[in-house]
Amino acid sequence: MIDENVGALSDLRVIEMGQLLAGPFCGQLLGDFGAEIIKVEPPGVGDPMRQWGREKPHGKSLWWPVIARNKKSVTVNLRVEEGQEIIKDLIKSADVLIENFRPGTLERWNIGYDVLSKINPGLVMVRVSGYGQTGPYSNRAGFGAIGEAMGGLRYVTGDPKTPPSRMGISIGDQLAAIHACMGALMAIHARKRTGRGQVVDSAIYESVLNMMESLVTEHDVAGYTRERTGAIIPNVAPSNIFETKDKQMILIGANQDRVFSRLCEAMSKPELALDERYNSHTARGRHQTELDHLINEWTKSKDLKEVEELCNANGIPSGLIYRAKDMIDDPHFSARKAIIDIEHPDFGVIKMQNVAPKLSKNPGKVRKVGPNLGEHNSYVFKEILKKTDDELLALEKKGVI
């Protein structure tokens, strides 16, 4: 039952009690690098993520194999005392507990950190929520989209002529999960010195806010409010999407002085690099629109392949606008194994993104797709908790597991 596993975190046991995306993505990241992830799900129904995803062959989600990869699934009813006692028993051998319920939920179930840390003083509890565990908004329901809005991302995203847009992914949840994962590893590192665990409080809105560059400081010091600017960042030029003769698109980023000079050479217009309108980062920012127009006229005179080759030959950062098919077909993705094939019990061989980042000595690995509901009940309850068949049968009859 134990996976072949030499990942950097293979000595950690993580109990994941979250659902949907923010908590489970934190668990996915830890599991990718070898941590044993024991996912606790409600009996009979499981994590709602089992039903999410664009298509559902065999009635099953195509999102679940990714978000639950490398995890073990057990079923426990956390709302009843006997289920809570199972968690307390399981916590004895755990390093990390991940949860993303509304703040106060675990305390109502008598499995808050005050209780669990007495059982296991080294426990690190990772708590992901919309607004954090403290403050006047902490008890509000907080989905990722709300955190994106309050953290400042939504206001600056999209076309200035339209209301704020959202990204096509659940970026708020995933940023909170990444910060939660980072916090968990920091707390584990600190435990080596102190011998004690702690609480990691990852709020979605703060995780988004952390990515907002100098937005707050610009407003505070200069009275400047960033607005929606479509495909560009204001005053950073050239860095935009440009059209080609064959009706394709390419993104070119040449906003540094030396790179811009190389772009001018590639365009056969070296004089532009000396023009006072474009000869510095600040000047190019002031004349961003007209500069983008000049570059777009150049790219529209050539096919995509020629523009791409000229950019690469001259050391100019550029890239195509990839969809999933483009990623699958790309030789660089293939060479680095950025997308892998893995066996699924219902779908056969499926593709998904590989583990990132890459470690040279203890690399992560996708060992297994998301498990069936309760697939590892026997392993966890018998081998870890040492429960007998009679005990398990009685718990099952009561709906505890």
N, C-alpha and C positions, 0 to 999 in steps of 0.2 A: 504493500500500500504506500510505502514511503517513496517519493520521487527521487530519481537520480538527480542530485542537486549540489553544485559547487558554487552557487552564486554568493556574492559578497555579503548577503544578509541571511544566509542559510542557517544561521544559529538563532534566528529570531522566530518567535511564535506570535502571531497577530490574530486577535479576535476582531472580526469585522461585523458590527451590528448596524451599520448604516444601510441605506437603500437608495434607489435611483442612482444619482451620478456622483455627487460631491464626495461623499464618504467612500463609496466603492472604487472611484478612480484612484484615491489615495491607496487603497488596498491593492489595486492592480499594479501600481508603481512599485510598492514594496515587494509584492509577489513576483514581479518580473525579475527582481534581483535575488530571488531565492528564499525570501521569508515564507514560512508556512502560514498561509492565510486560511483561517477557519471562519467561514462566513455563516453567521447565524440568521436564519430566515423563519418567518411565521409558518407553522405547519399548514400544509394544504395549498397555500397560495404563493408563498415565496416573495422574493423581491419583485416589485412591479416592472423592473427592467427586463424580466423574462418575457414580457409582452411588448416591449418597445422595439422599434426598428421599421424600416420602410417596407420590407417584404417579410412574410412569415411562412416559408415552406414548412410543411409538416406541422403547421400551427405554432412554430417556434421562432423566436426573435433572432435576427441576424446581428443585433447589437450585443446580446448576452454572451456569445462565445468570446468576445473581445474584453468587455468590462469585467467579466468573471473568470478570465483565464488564470490558470495557475492557482485556483482557489479550491478549497474543500467546502462542501455544503452540508450543514446540519440544520435540523428543524427544532426550534425551541419557542414555546409561547412565553414571551417575556412579561406578559401581563398577569401571569399567575405566580403565586409564591413558589411552587415547585420548579417552575421554569427559571425563576430568579436564583434559586438555590443551585441549579445546574451551572448558571453563569458564574456564581461565586466559586464553585468548585473548579471550573475551567480556568478562571483567572489565576489560580495558584501557580500555574505553569506558564502563564503568558507574559510577554514582554510589553506588548502594545494592545490597547483596545481602541478601535475606531468607531465613532458613532456620529450620526448627523441628524438626530431627532431634534425637535424644538427644545431649547434650553429648559431644564426642569423636568423633562420626561423621565430620565434615568433616576432622578431623585424620587419621583413619585413611585417608581418601581422598586425603590430601596436598593438600587445598584449604582448610586452615584459614586463619585470619586472618594468622598469621605468614608464610605463603606468599603469599597474595593481596595483602597490603598492600605487599609488596616489588615486586609487579608494578604496583600502582596505590596509591600512598601516600595518595591522597584518598578511598579506598573507605570507606564506612560499612557495616559488617556488622551486621545486625539479627538477633539470636539469641533466639528464643522457645522456652522450655522449661518443664517443670513446676516445677522447683525452682531454676532459674538455672544458670549455668556454673560456679559454685564451691560449696563447702560439702559436708558429708558425704552429703547426699541428691542431689547433682547428677546422678549417673549412674543414678538410679532412673527407671523409666518413669513419666511423669506426665501423665495426661489432665486435661482441664479440670475434670471432676467432682471429681477428687482435690484440685486446687487450690482449688476452691470450699469443700471440706470443711476443708482445712488453713488456709485463709485466713480462716475464721470465718463465712462466709456460710451454710453449710448448717445450723449449729447454731441459728441464730436464725430460720430460715425454716420456716414451717408452723404447724400447730395445736399448742399445748402438750400436747395429749392423745395425740399421735402421734409417731413417730420423725421426725427432721429430713427435710424435703421438699427437692426440687430445683425450680428454676424450669423452665418449659417450653421454655427455650432454652439454648444452650450459653454461658451468660454468662461463665464463667471464661475460656474461649478468647477470647471477644470482648473482654473487658476487657484481657487480655494483649496482644491485637492493637492495641487503641487506645493502650495505653501504649507499645508498640513503634513505632507510627506517630509518636507524639509524640516519642519518643526519636530516631527517624530525622531528623525535621525539626530538632530541637535540634542534632544532630550536624552536619547540613548547614550550619546557621547558624554553628556554631563553626568549621567548615572555612573559612569566608570569612576568619576572622582568622588561623587557624593554618596553613592550606594542607594540613592532614592530616585524614584520616578517623579513625574510632575504632569500638569495638565497643559496640553497644547491647544490654544484657543484660536482657531482659524475662521475668521468671518469673511463671507463672500465679498461684501462691499469693500472691506479693507484690502483684500487680495487684489481686487480690481484697481482700487486707488493706488496701490503700490506700483502699478504698471503705468501710471499716468504721467511719468516723466516730470517736467517742471511746471505742469499745469497750475498747481496751487500757488507756487512761488511767483510765477509770472503775474497772476492776479494780485497777489499780496503786494509785490514790490512795484510792478509796472502798471497795474490796473488793467491788464490785458486778459481778455476771456477768449479762449480758443473756441472757434466755431467749426461747423461741419465744412469740410473742404473737398469732399468727393475722393478722388483717387490720389490726391497729393497731400503732403505736409507743407503748410505755408512756409515760405522763405527757405525751403530746402530744395535746391534746383541745380541740375535737372534730376528728377527722380519721379518718373511717371510711366504710364502705359502709352505706347506709341503704335500707330497703325503701319502696316506694310502694304506693298503693292498688291500682293496676293490676298488681301483682306484678312490677314492674320494680326495678332497682337504680340508685342514684346515689351517687357518691363526693363527699362534702362535706369541705372542709378550711377550718376557721375557727378555728384555734388562736391567732391573734394577737388581742390585746385589742380593737382597733378593728373588726376583721373579725367577731369574735364578737358585738360589740354590734350590728352590722348584721344578723347572723343572728337575734338576739333580736327585732329590729324586724320582720324578715320573718316570724317565727313568731308575731307579735303578743304577745310576752312580753318587753317591754323590761326588766322588773324582774329577769330572770335575769342581765343584765349587771352588776347592782349587788349581787346575792346574794353573800355572802362565800364561798360554796362554789364560785363560778364567776368571780369578778371579777379573777382574775389567772391567768397561765399556770400557775403552780405549783398554785393551788387547783383549777383545772380538771383538772390531771393527777391530783391526789389523788382527785377524784370522777369520774374518767373513765367508769366503767361506768354510773353513774346519769345522767350528762349525755348519753351516747350513747343511753340508753333514752328520755330526754325528746325528743331530736331524732328518734329513730326513730318515736315515737308521732305526731309532727307530720308526718313524710313519709308515713306510712302512711294519713294522713287525706286525702291528695291524690294525684292522678295524676302520673305522671312529668313530663309536659310542664309542669304548673303549678309543681311544685317547681323545675324547671330555670329557668323564666321568673322566678320569684321570686328565685332565687339570682343570676341574671344582672342583674336590675334593681337588686339591692342590693349589687352588687360582691362577691359571695361566691364564692370559687373552688369550682367543682363540675365534674363530668364524668361522662359515661356510661362504662360498661364495654364497650369496643369489641372486636369481632371483626373479621376481615378484611373481611367484607361491609359492616360499618358504616363502616369507613375508606374503602372504595371509594365509598360513597354519600354521604359527608359533604361539604357544600359548602366547608368551610374547607380540608380536604385538597385538594379540587379547585382552589380558588382559588390555593393556594400550590404546586400541582403536586407535592405530597408523594408521590403515586403517579403513575407515568407508564406510558404504553403504548410498547412497543418491539417491533420486528419480530424474530421468531425463525425460523430457516430451516425448522424442523420443526413448530413449534406455531402458526405465524402470529403475530398480535399478542398479546403477553402483557403483564401488569401486574407491576410490581415497585416497591419503594420507590425514591425519587429520592435524589440526592446531598444530604448534610447535613454541615456547615452551609452556608448560602447566602452567597456572596461577591458584593459589589455590582459589582466590576470584573473579576474573573477567576473566574467561577463554574465549579464542576465540572459534569460532564455524563456521562450514560450514553451512550456513543457506540456500543457494540456489546455484544451478549450474549456469554457465555462461548464460547470458540473450540472448534473440533474439535481432536482430538489431533494435534499436529504441523502444524496449519494454516499456521504461519508459518515452517516450516523453510527454505523457499526464501529468504524475505526475510532472515532472520537469518544463515543460513550463507553465502548468496551476497552480499548487499548489505553486511552488517556485517563478516563474517569473510572475505569475498572468496575463498571456496572454489570450486573448479571442479566441474563436473558429474561428472567422473571421480573426484575426491576424495570427493564425497558418495556416489556409488554404492559405492565401496569401503567407506566407513564404514557404509553401510546393510547391506551384505552381512555385515559383521562383527557386526552388532547394536549398534553404538555409537550410532547415531541411528535 
